[in-house]
């Protein structure tokens, strides 16, 4: 399973990373790498929560993130 990761810099200098397929998986960071890492960690938490509550039944053998 591959998730698209969109990263851009805000006008105030912060970086924002978003994973559109997972509503709520959006994170800010001081650097692009920081924002990416935070969004990926949040995405894994969102997936774990969905699995625990029976809201997600996909095969999660491999999870990857691709920059958009």
C-alpha positions in Angstrom: 0.0 0.0 0.0 1.5 3.3 -1.1 0.3 6.7 0.1 0.9 10.0 -1.7 2.7 12.5 0.4 2.3 16.2 -0.6 4.8 18.7 0.9 4.9 22.4 0.5 6.3 25.4 2.3 3.8 27.9 3.9 4.3 31.7 3.6 5.5 31.8 7.2 8.3 29.4 6.4 6.9 26.3 8.0 6.6 23.1 6.0 3.3 21.2 5.7 3.0 17.6 4.8 -0.4 16.0 3.9 -1.5 12.5 3.0 -4.7 13.1 1.0 -5.9 9.5 1.2 -6.0 9.7 5.0 -8.1 12.6 6.3 -6.4 14.2 9.3 -2.9 13.0 8.3 -1.5 16.5 8.1 1.5 17.8 9.9 3.7 20.9 10.1 7.5 21.0 10.6 10.4 23.4 10.6 11.9 21.5 7.7 10.5 19.5 4.9 12.0 16.3 6.4 10.5 17.1 9.8 7.0 17.6 8.3 7.4 14.4 6.3 8.4 12.4 9.3 5.5 13.8 11.4 2.9 13.1 8.7 4.2 9.5 8.2 4.0 8.8 11.9 0.5 10.3 12.1 -0.5 8.2 9.1 0.6 5.0 10.9 -1.4 6.0 14.0 -4.5 6.7 11.8 -4.1 3.3 10.2 -3.6 1.5 13.6 -6.7 3.2 15.0 -8.8 2.2 12.0 -7.6 -1.4 12.3 -8.4 -1.5 16.0 -12.0 -0.3 15.3 -12.6 -2.5 12.3 -12.8 0.4 9.9 -10.0 -0.9 7.6 -9.5 -4.4 6.2 -6.8 -4.0 3.6 -3.6 -6.1 3.5 -1.0 -4.0 5.2 2.0 -6.2 4.4 3.9 -3.3 2.9 3.3 0.4 3.6 5.2 3.1 1.7 5.0 6.8 1.1 5.8 8.5 -2.2 6.4 12.2 -2.5 4.0 13.9 -4.9 
